[in-house]
Amino acid sequence: MEYSQYSNEYQAGDIVYIFYRNPHTQDVANIQEAAVVNNPEDPQSLAVFVYETYYPLTNEMAVYSTPQEAEAAYQEYFGNIDGGNGLYDETF
């Protein structure tokens, strides 16, 4: 696993926004707020904490500083969404 350039951009305590896929319905994804924390399995690296789970912060993870950046990227990757109030799920 290659650690991310994000290690220099973020620090423990930052709030970020990620794409999160529903583990029960893989074709459903939304933008979720997550906390950057020290990785409990590797204290020299960072992780994001979302839904009571730690995910190592790696180059494979799309991480955004604002919900607006995340929503723009989501629409670029997955297409424009008609209607609604956006993809950001505030019910963390």
C-alpha positions, -999 to +999 in steps of 0.1 A: +000+000+000+014+033-010+009+062+014-006+093+001+007+127-007-022+137+016+001+130+045+016+164+039-017+181+031-038+170+060-033+165+097-051+148+125-083+167+134-090+179+098-125+173+084-125+160+048-151+147+023-149+114+006-169+092-018-184+064+003-201+034-013-229+016+005-214-018+015-248-034+009-255-017-025-223-012-043-238+009-071-248+036-046-223+062-035-225+095-017-202+122-004-195+117+033-178+139+059-149+121+076-123+130+102-086+127+096-070+109+125-038+091+134-040+056+121-044+033+152-026+004+133+003+026+122+008+057+143+033+072+118+005+075+092-030+090+089-064+075+084-099+088+078-126+078+103-161+073+090-190+051+102-169+038+131-142+025+108-106+036+101-095+037+065-057+043+058-052+076+039-036+064+007-031+075-029-061+053-038-085+075-018-103+105-033-102+132-005-116+167-008-114+197+015-149+210+010-182+194+001-184+216-030-151+202-043-163+167-036-196+173-053-179+188-084-156+157-086-185+133-081-205+149-109-174+148-132-168+110-125-204+098-122-224+123-143-247+152-135-275+146-110-309+160-119-328+176-090-322+171-053-301+192-030-268+176-040-250+145-030-235+155+003-251+134+031-251+155+063-267+127+084-233+114+095 
